[in-house]
Amino acid sequence: MKTKNTRRAFIKKSALAGMAIPILGSSLIACKSKNEKEILDASFNKLKILILGGTSFLGPHQIAYALKRGHSVTTFTRGKTLPSVHAELFDQVEQLIGDREDNLKALENRKWDVVIDNSGHKSEWTKATANLLKDNADIYMYTSSTGVYYPYLTDNIKEDKKLVLSMPEGLTEDEQYEQKYGVMKGNSELEAIKAFGDKRTIIVRPTYMIGPADKTDRFIHWPIRLSKGGEVLVPGTPEDLVQYIDVRDVAEWFIRLAENNQYGTYNAVGPKEKQNMNGFITEAEKTFNIEHNFVWIDNYDFLVENKVYFSVPWIPSFGKNYGTARVSNSKAINSGLTLRPIKETVKDTYDWWTSESISDERRSKYETNPDNLIVKEAEMLKIWKSAKFNTKVEKN
Ligand SMILES: NC(=O)c1ccc[n+]([C@@H]2O[C@H](COP(=O)([O-])OP(=O)(O)OC[C@H]3O[C@@H](n4cnc5c(N)ncnc54)[C@H](OP(=O)(O)O)[C@@H]3O)[C@@H](O)[C@H]2O)c1
């Protein structure tokens, strides 16, 4: 089957569509508990953490967890992106302003224990900050991506897989987009290691992150749709494999890796056990106490004709995307990654989406956009039920 779009093209589109999300309500902010007190009494060193970025999706969750554990945090951004979750914590954060493109002055002559590089969008950026900070910080943590494994041609993809570090010839436009991201992330990892050495560098490669404050809108379909019940279109086959991770599981693990100086490279991938689309939807539907009737649309040509290329966590795993949901998490799990149940992610994401933190305009824009599955679903189901389309097409 030929898909017209690819995973990264989808992400790009989604990212372009995604605007800054208003502040998250306080319901998701941990209140003081016995558990929190134990954390504050814990024996690990209190760290001075610098986050390059920190105000977008992953960063605010890292900040919330780091502060809860008694660390201090500095962010470095252009001052353009406003934190959309945990905004009220930012008065406890030192906020440095500059630009990774050409102004790192605010980072000069300062010392930190840990640098977390979330905003690494060019390998040159990572080279510059890693070199600038190598004598003034102990550990450099680089937020990479499982995108470094593109093309995903194998099963059980582990951290030691050889990466593609330069652009091959002869790729289609969509393939180039995916490959470019992987090559950039792979080279950025190397720049971090070159400056800090492999015993002072921690590389984390997350798969699709989902959860509150996701500006891409690529997962919100499922919380919204499952909350409504009734006949639900599910793309793909029940056996299609899925992988995803709650952004908070990534964020919290980052801080624990830093506390324990667990240098090395890790995939950050959930769920713990292998899951297929049927497993995902069966667990996710339990979030809401409402009946669902799932209608599987396993004709990939029909989906593409209707411009349903992806619906995270469902990503068609053909050709160069075969292994996209076949990334190993065993090293991560053995190194302390914990994974919350999908029900919790769906619930918190739904609560965030329906809270005052999201403007009516933003919600309405998403829920009335004719390109979104939520809008196309009823019409697609009507057509699908006519015998003409209801035949399975072989994948190739
Ligand atoms: N989302 C996913 O599913 C996923 C999966 C795998 C890996 N990742 C990786 O995870 C990381 C974190 O993602 P994210 O969505 O939280 O953040 P992000 O959107 O990649 O980064 C945004 C942050 O970087 C800052 N920034 C952007 N341009 C800058 C510049 N020129 N100079 C200084 N700061 C700049 C922004 O603040 P200002 O705009 O104010 O400058 C903001 O704080 C990224 O590296 C991403 O590639 C994401």
The ligand as an SDF file (V2000), in Angstrom:
LIG
                    3D

 48 52  0  0  0  0  0  0  0  0999 V2000
    6.4180   15.2370   21.2120 N   0  0  0  0  0  0  0  0  0  0  0  0
    6.8520   14.0160   21.0070 C   0  0  0  0  0  0  0  0  0  0  0  0
    6.0840   13.0470   20.8810 O   0  0  0  0  0  0  0  0  0  0  0  0
    8.3270   13.7560   20.9420 C   0  0  0  0  0  0  0  0  0  0  0  0
    8.7610   12.4510   20.6940 C   0  0  0  0  0  0  0  0  0  0  0  0
   10.1280   12.1990   20.6840 C   0  0  0  0  0  0  0  0  0  0  0  0
   11.0240   13.2230   20.9390 C   0  0  0  0  0  0  0  0  0  0  0  0
   10.5680   14.4970   21.1500 N   0  0  0  0  0  0  0  0  0  0  0  0
   11.5440   15.5590   21.4620 C   0  0  0  0  0  0  0  0  0  0  0  0
   11.2400   16.0370   22.7650 O   0  0  0  0  0  0  0  0  0  0  0  0
   11.7990   17.3360   22.9220 C   0  0  0  0  0  0  0  0  0  0  0  0
   10.8660   18.1830   23.7260 C   0  0  0  0  0  0  0  0  0  0  0  0
    9.6820   18.4080   23.0000 O   0  0  0  0  0  0  0  0  0  0  0  0
    8.6880   19.5730   23.4080 P   0  0  0  0  0  0  0  0  0  0  0  0
    7.4990   19.4540   22.5210 O   0  0  0  0  0  0  0  0  0  0  0  0
    8.5120   19.6080   24.8560 O   0  0  0  0  0  0  0  0  0  0  0  0
    9.5350   20.8730   23.1020 O   0  0  0  0  0  0  0  0  0  0  0  0
    9.8690   21.5780   21.7350 P   0  0  0  0  0  0  0  0  0  0  0  0
    8.6460   22.1120   21.1170 O   0  0  0  0  0  0  0  0  0  0  0  0
   10.6950   20.7460   20.8810 O   0  0  0  0  0  0  0  0  0  0  0  0
   10.7850   22.8020   22.2600 O   0  0  0  0  0  0  0  0  0  0  0  0
   10.2340   23.9890   22.5530 C   0  0  0  0  0  0  0  0  0  0  0  0
   11.0910   24.7320   23.6140 C   0  0  0  0  0  0  0  0  0  0  0  0
   12.2910   25.2000   23.0440 O   0  0  0  0  0  0  0  0  0  0  0  0
   12.3960   26.6110   23.1500 C   0  0  0  0  0  0  0  0  0  0  0  0
   13.0380   27.1160   21.9230 N   0  0  0  0  0  0  0  0  0  0  0  0
   12.6010   26.9570   20.6530 C   0  0  0  0  0  0  0  0  0  0  0  0
   13.4410   27.5740   19.7970 N   0  0  0  0  0  0  0  0  0  0  0  0
   14.4450   28.1090   20.5590 C   0  0  0  0  0  0  0  0  0  0  0  0
   15.6060   28.8570   20.2520 C   0  0  0  0  0  0  0  0  0  0  0  0
   15.9360   29.2020   18.9920 N   0  0  0  0  0  0  0  0  0  0  0  0
   16.4160   29.2410   21.2700 N   0  0  0  0  0  0  0  0  0  0  0  0
   16.1000   28.9340   22.5560 C   0  0  0  0  0  0  0  0  0  0  0  0
   15.0050   28.2060   22.8960 N   0  0  0  0  0  0  0  0  0  0  0  0
   14.1950   27.8190   21.9070 C   0  0  0  0  0  0  0  0  0  0  0  0
   10.9370   27.0780   23.3110 C   0  0  0  0  0  0  0  0  0  0  0  0
   10.8100   28.3170   23.9650 O   0  0  0  0  0  0  0  0  0  0  0  0
   10.7690   29.6850   23.1160 P   0  0  0  0  0  0  0  0  0  0  0  0
    9.8030   29.4650   21.9880 O   0  0  0  0  0  0  0  0  0  0  0  0
   10.2830   30.6910   24.1030 O   0  0  0  0  0  0  0  0  0  0  0  0
   12.1420   29.9420   22.6490 O   0  0  0  0  0  0  0  0  0  0  0  0
   10.3530   25.9220   24.1350 C   0  0  0  0  0  0  0  0  0  0  0  0
   10.6590   26.0840   25.5000 O   0  0  0  0  0  0  0  0  0  0  0  0
   12.1300   17.8190   21.5180 C   0  0  0  0  0  0  0  0  0  0  0  0
   13.5270   17.7720   21.3610 O   0  0  0  0  0  0  0  0  0  0  0  0
   11.4780   16.7970   20.6060 C   0  0  0  0  0  0  0  0  0  0  0  0
   12.2070   16.6200   19.4090 O   0  0  0  0  0  0  0  0  0  0  0  0
    9.2510   14.7790   21.1680 C   0  0  0  0  0  0  0  0  0  0  0  0
  1  2  1  0
  2  3  2  0
  2  4  1  0
  4  5  1  0
  4 48  2  0
  5  6  2  0
  6  7  1  0
  7  8  2  0
  8  9  1  0
  8 48  1  0
  9 10  1  0
  9 46  1  0
 10 11  1  0
 11 12  1  0
 11 44  1  0
 12 13  1  0
 13 14  1  0
 14 15  2  0
 14 16  1  0
 14 17  1  0
 17 18  1  0
 18 19  2  0
 18 20  1  0
 18 21  1  0
 21 22  1  0
 22 23  1  0
 23 24  1  0
 23 42  1  0
 24 25  1  0
 25 26  1  0
 25 36  1  0
 26 27  1  0
 26 35  1  0
 27 28  2  0
 28 29  1  0
 29 30  1  0
 29 35  2  0
 30 31  1  0
 30 32  2  0
 32 33  1  0
 33 34  2  0
 34 35  1  0
 36 37  1  0
 36 42  1  0
 37 38  1  0
 38 39  2  0
 38 40  1  0
 38 41  1  0
 42 43  1  0
 44 45  1  0
 44 46  1  0
 46 47  1  0
M  CHG  2   8   1  16  -1
M  END
$$$$
